[in-house]
Amino acid sequence: MTAMAPILLNNMVTVPDQSEYSKHEVFHTADQVHVKNPHLDTMEEDILYHLNLGTKTHNLPEMFGEIKFVCVGGSANRMKSFAQFIHQELDLPGSIDDITDICEGTDRYSMYKVGPVLSISHGMGCPSISIMLHELIKLVHHARCHNVVLFRIGTSGGVGLAPGTVVVTDKAVDCFFRPQFEQVVLGKVIIRSTELDVGVSKELLQCSSELNNFPTVIGNTMCTHDFYEGQGRLDGALCSFSTEDKLEYLRKAYNSGVRNIEMESTVFGAMCHACGIKAAVICVTLLNRFDGDQISTPHDVLEEYQQRPQVLLAHFIKKRLGLIT
């Protein structure tokens, strides 16, 4: 098949679906991720700087070749907690105290490997998770992993949902409710699809119905580049709109299918889709944004809320591994 060239309109480039790419771009065969950046082929070593790993300094296939599930989330502490939790859920040998940070030589991200599961922090916002994903996707490629599924778990603001509701993302949308991610490259705006894997989302919903521990819905997740004004909050250092302006925008978001708001889902979806990786986003809501902007829920309740995406994902992983039916 002849590769379809990117379409340039008014200095904006729409990247065609990854199935249209030639072998010189990015493709997915035999359930293995192949990152076809031609510049990588000329490098003697690929240094994954922010992960403190490299193709010459580490035997990546030996270290990571068994990975089947990659879970990413904003907080380093939360991802360590997830690694310890999944260690217990999978009943793996050894102590959770022996789980160490593979990226301890850097202060950017934290990474923990537990059997076939990799748990990694990504920081806050699209730029931070984007840097991590570039290196993570190359890591999975260099390690020759197969049949890998990526998950983002985290917290979010709910739109018309009660606090504690878990949202499995249907579409990751931008602040105009479009399922796309815009990246500026060499002065041009590159537009990529944020499509997530429908099959994985359906499996997660089925897992939730089996657990029956907390409310779970599927809906669109809006990703913004700011926590305050960008999400229509009235409590930042700057605010250029009224309460009614905020509520009108949230109503438009709700009517478009948005059920929660966070800051990473569009670039996560775009990069996974472009590289042919099955992916899903699972976030718990900490408040209903129609009711306010600040979180007043007691700390112990919030802690339980934040465990919910981990519990759901653990059930999914155990089912995939045949540990439960």
C-alpha positions as CSV (number, residue, x, y, z in Angstrom):
1,M,0.0,0.0,0.0
2,T,1.3,3.5,-0.8
3,A,1.6,5.6,2.3
4,M,-0.8,8.5,2.5
5,A,0.9,11.8,3.0
6,P,-0.1,14.1,5.8
7,I,-2.6,16.7,4.7
8,L,-1.6,20.3,5.1
9,L,-4.3,22.9,5.5
10,N,-3.6,26.4,6.8
11,N,-0.4,25.3,8.5
12,M,-2.2,22.4,10.1
13,V,-1.3,18.7,9.4
14,T,-3.9,16.0,9.8
15,V,-2.1,12.7,10.3
16,P,-3.9,9.8,8.6
17,D,-5.0,6.7,10.4
18,Q,-2.0,4.5,11.4
19,S,-3.2,1.7,9.1
20,E,-2.2,4.0,6.1
21,Y,1.4,4.3,7.2
22,S,4.2,2.8,5.2
23,K,7.0,0.7,6.8
24,H,9.0,3.9,7.2
25,E,6.6,5.3,9.8
26,V,4.9,3.4,12.7
27,F,3.3,0.0,12.4
28,H,2.1,-2.9,14.4
29,T,2.7,-6.5,13.3
30,A,2.7,-9.9,15.1
31,D,1.4,-8.1,18.3
32,Q,4.7,-6.3,18.7
33,V,5.1,-2.5,18.8
34,H,7.5,-1.3,16.1
35,V,8.6,2.3,16.3
36,K,9.9,3.2,12.8
37,N,11.7,6.4,13.4
38,P,14.4,6.3,10.7
39,H,16.8,8.4,12.8
40,L,16.8,5.7,15.5
41,D,18.4,3.2,13.1
42,T,21.5,5.4,12.8
43,M,22.1,5.5,16.6
44,E,24.6,3.2,18.2
45,E,22.7,3.5,21.4
46,D,19.3,4.7,22.4
47,I,19.5,6.4,25.8
48,L,16.1,6.6,27.5
49,Y,17.3,9.6,29.6
50,H,14.3,10.3,31.7
51,L,13.9,6.6,32.7
52,N,17.6,6.2,33.5
53,L,17.8,3.3,30.9
54,G,19.7,2.6,27.7
55,T,20.1,-0.1,25.0
56,K,23.8,-0.5,25.8
57,T,23.7,-0.1,29.6
58,H,20.8,-2.4,30.1
59,N,19.5,-5.7,28.7
60,L,16.0,-4.5,28.1
61,P,14.6,-7.7,26.6
62,E,15.8,-9.6,29.7
63,M,14.5,-6.9,32.1
64,F,11.2,-6.2,30.5
65,G,10.4,-8.8,27.9
66,E,7.6,-10.5,29.9
67,I,5.6,-7.3,30.3
68,K,2.0,-7.6,29.2
69,F,0.3,-4.7,31.2
70,V,1.7,-1.2,31.6
71,C,-0.1,1.1,34.1
72,V,0.7,4.8,34.2
73,G,-0.5,7.4,36.6
74,G,0.5,10.9,37.8
75,S,1.8,10.3,41.3
76,A,5.0,8.4,42.0
77,N,3.7,7.3,45.4
78,R,0.4,6.1,43.9
79,M,2.3,4.0,41.3
80,K,4.5,2.5,43.9
81,S,1.3,1.7,45.9
82,F,-0.2,0.1,42.8
83,A,2.9,-2.0,42.3
84,Q,2.6,-3.3,45.8
85,F,-1.1,-3.9,45.5
86,I,-0.8,-5.8,42.2
87,H,2.0,-7.9,43.8
88,Q,-0.4,-9.0,46.5
89,E,-3.3,-9.5,44.1
90,L,-1.2,-11.8,41.8
91,D,0.2,-13.6,44.8
92,L,3.7,-13.3,43.6
93,P,6.7,-14.6,45.6
94,G,8.8,-12.2,47.7
95,S,7.9,-9.2,49.8
96,I,6.4,-6.0,48.6
97,D,9.2,-4.2,50.5
98,D,11.6,-5.6,47.9
99,I,9.9,-3.7,45.1
100,T,12.4,-1.0,44.0
101,D,12.3,2.0,41.7
102,I,14.0,1.2,38.4
103,C,14.3,4.9,37.7
104,E,15.8,5.8,41.0
105,G,18.8,7.4,39.2
106,T,16.5,10.2,37.9
107,D,14.0,12.4,39.7
108,R,11.6,12.7,36.8
109,Y,9.6,9.4,36.9
110,S,9.3,6.3,39.0
111,M,9.0,2.8,37.6
112,Y,8.2,-0.5,39.3
113,K,8.1,-4.0,37.7
114,V,5.9,-6.7,39.3
115,G,5.8,-9.9,37.2
116,P,4.1,-9.1,33.9
117,V,3.0,-5.6,35.1
118,L,4.9,-2.3,34.8
119,S,3.8,0.6,37.0
120,I,5.1,4.1,36.0
121,S,4.5,7.7,37.1
122,H,4.0,10.3,34.5
123,G,3.7,13.6,36.4
124,M,1.0,16.2,35.6
125,G,-0.1,17.4,32.2
126,C,0.4,16.5,28.6
127,P,4.0,17.6,28.3
128,S,5.1,15.5,31.2
129,I,3.3,12.3,30.1
130,S,4.3,12.8,26.5
131,I,8.0,12.7,27.4
132,M,7.5,9.6,29.4
133,L,5.4,7.9,26.7
134,H,8.1,8.5,24.0
135,E,10.6,6.6,26.1
136,L,8.2,4.0,27.4
137,I,7.1,3.1,23.9
138,K,10.7,2.8,22.8
139,L,11.4,0.7,25.9
140,V,8.5,-1.7,25.0
141,H,9.9,-1.9,21.5
142,H,13.5,-2.5,22.5
143,A,12.4,-5.1,25.0
144,R,10.5,-6.9,22.2
145,C,7.3,-7.1,24.3
146,H,4.2,-8.7,22.7
147,N,0.5,-8.1,23.3
148,V,1.0,-5.2,25.6
149,V,-2.0,-3.2,26.9
150,L,-1.4,0.3,28.4
151,F,-3.7,1.9,31.0
152,R,-3.8,5.3,32.5
153,I,-5.3,5.4,36.0
154,G,-5.9,8.5,38.0
155,T,-8.3,11.1,39.5
156,S,-10.5,13.6,37.7
157,G,-13.3,16.1,38.1
158,G,-16.7,14.6,37.4
159,V,-19.2,16.3,35.1
160,G,-22.7,15.4,36.3
161,L,-21.4,12.4,38.3
162,A,-21.3,11.7,42.0
163,P,-17.9,11.7,43.6
164,G,-16.3,8.3,43.6
165,T,-17.7,7.3,40.2
166,V,-15.2,5.5,38.0
167,V,-15.1,6.6,34.4
168,V,-13.8,4.3,31.7
169,T,-13.0,6.7,28.8
170,D,-15.0,6.2,25.6
171,K,-13.3,9.1,23.7
172,A,-10.6,11.4,24.9
173,V,-11.5,14.9,23.7
174,D,-10.0,18.3,23.8
175,C,-11.5,21.5,25.3
176,F,-13.6,21.9,22.1
177,F,-15.0,18.3,22.6
178,R,-13.1,17.0,19.6
179,P,-11.4,13.5,19.7
180,Q,-8.0,14.7,18.7
181,F,-4.7,15.9,20.0
182,E,-2.8,18.8,18.5
183,Q,1.0,18.8,18.6
184,V,3.1,21.7,17.2
185,V,6.0,20.2,15.1
186,L,8.4,22.4,13.2
187,G,5.9,25.3,13.2
188,K,3.0,23.1,12.0
189,V,0.1,21.8,14.0
190,I,-0.1,18.0,13.7
191,I,-3.5,16.6,14.5
192,R,-3.7,13.0,15.7
193,S,-6.6,10.8,16.6
194,T,-7.1,10.0,20.3
195,E,-8.9,6.7,19.6
196,L,-8.8,4.2,22.5
197,D,-9.4,0.4,22.3
198,V,-13.2,-0.4,22.4
199,G,-12.6,-4.0,23.3
200,V,-10.5,-3.2,26.3
201,S,-13.1,-0.6,27.5
202,K,-15.9,-3.2,27.2
203,E,-13.8,-5.7,29.2
204,L,-13.3,-3.1,32.0
205,L,-17.0,-2.4,32.2
206,Q,-17.7,-6.2,32.4
207,C,-15.1,-6.4,35.2
208,S,-16.8,-3.6,37.1
209,S,-20.1,-5.4,36.9
210,E,-18.5,-8.5,38.3
211,L,-16.9,-6.5,41.2
212,N,-20.1,-4.5,41.9
213,N,-18.2,-2.5,44.4
214,F,-18.6,1.1,43.0
215,P,-20.4,2.9,40.3
216,T,-18.6,2.7,36.9
217,V,-19.7,4.5,33.7
218,I,-18.3,4.9,30.2
219,G,-18.1,8.4,28.8
220,N,-16.0,11.0,27.1
221,T,-13.0,12.4,29.1
222,M,-12.0,16.0,28.4
223,C,-8.3,16.8,28.6
224,T,-7.2,20.3,29.3
225,H,-3.8,22.0,29.4
226,D,-4.5,23.8,32.7
227,F,-6.0,22.9,36.0
228,Y,-7.7,26.2,36.8
229,E,-9.0,28.5,34.1
230,G,-8.6,25.8,31.5
231,Q,-11.1,23.6,33.4
232,G,-13.4,26.5,34.2
233,R,-12.5,26.8,37.9
234,L,-13.4,30.0,39.7
235,D,-10.8,29.6,42.5
236,G,-7.5,30.2,40.6
237,A,-5.2,33.2,40.8
238,L,-6.8,34.4,37.6
239,C,-10.4,34.1,36.5
240,S,-11.8,35.8,33.4
241,F,-15.4,34.4,33.5
242,S,-18.5,34.3,35.6
243,T,-20.1,31.5,37.4
244,E,-22.8,31.3,34.7
245,D,-20.1,31.1,32.0
246,K,-18.6,28.2,33.8
247,L,-21.9,26.3,34.2
248,E,-22.9,26.9,30.6
249,Y,-19.6,25.4,29.5
250,L,-20.0,22.4,31.7
251,R,-23.5,21.9,30.4
252,K,-22.1,21.9,26.8
253,A,-19.5,19.4,27.8
254,Y,-22.0,17.2,29.5
255,N,-24.3,17.3,26.5
256,S,-21.4,16.4,24.2
257,G,-20.9,13.2,26.3
258,V,-18.1,14.4,28.6
259,R,-18.3,12.8,32.1
260,N,-15.0,13.8,33.6
261,I,-12.0,16.2,33.1
262,E,-8.3,15.6,33.5
263,M,-5.0,16.6,31.9
264,E,-3.4,13.7,30.1
265,S,-5.9,11.5,28.1
266,T,-5.6,13.1,24.7
267,V,-1.9,12.7,24.3
268,F,-2.0,9.3,25.9
269,G,-4.7,8.2,23.4
270,A,-2.9,9.8,20.4
271,M,0.5,8.3,21.0
272,C,-0.8,4.8,21.8
273,H,-3.1,4.8,18.8
274,A,-0.3,6.1,16.5
275,C,1.9,3.2,17.7
276,G,-0.7,0.5,17.5
277,I,-0.9,-0.1,21.2
278,K,-4.2,-1.1,22.8
279,A,-4.9,1.4,25.6
280,A,-7.6,2.5,28.1
281,V,-8.1,5.4,30.6
282,I,-9.7,4.7,34.0
283,C,-10.2,7.7,36.3
284,V,-12.2,8.1,39.5
285,T,-14.1,11.4,40.0
286,L,-13.3,13.3,43.2
287,L,-16.1,15.8,42.9
288,N,-19.0,16.9,40.7
289,R,-17.8,20.1,39.0
290,F,-21.4,21.4,38.8
291,D,-21.4,21.5,42.6
292,G,-18.1,23.3,43.1
293,D,-14.4,23.5,42.3
294,Q,-12.6,22.5,45.6
295,I,-12.5,19.1,47.2
296,S,-13.9,19.0,50.7
297,T,-14.3,15.2,51.0
298,P,-12.5,13.7,54.0
299,H,-9.0,12.3,53.3
300,D,-9.8,8.7,54.2
301,V,-12.8,8.8,51.8
302,L,-10.5,10.2,49.0
303,E,-8.0,7.5,49.7
304,E,-10.7,4.8,49.1
305,Y,-11.9,6.6,45.9
306,Q,-8.3,6.6,44.6
307,Q,-8.1,2.8,45.1
308,R,-11.0,2.1,42.8
309,P,-9.3,2.3,39.4
310,Q,-6.5,0.1,40.9
311,V,-9.1,-2.5,42.1
312,L,-10.8,-2.5,38.7
313,L,-7.5,-2.8,36.8
314,A,-6.3,-5.6,39.1
315,H,-9.5,-7.6,38.3
316,F,-8.9,-7.1,34.6
317,I,-5.3,-8.3,34.8
318,K,-6.2,-11.4,36.9
319,K,-8.9,-12.3,34.3
320,R,-6.5,-11.9,31.4
321,L,-4.0,-14.1,33.2
322,G,-6.6,-16.7,33.9
323,L,-6.4,-16.4,37.7
324,I,-10.1,-15.8,37.9
325,T,-13.0,-16.7,35.6
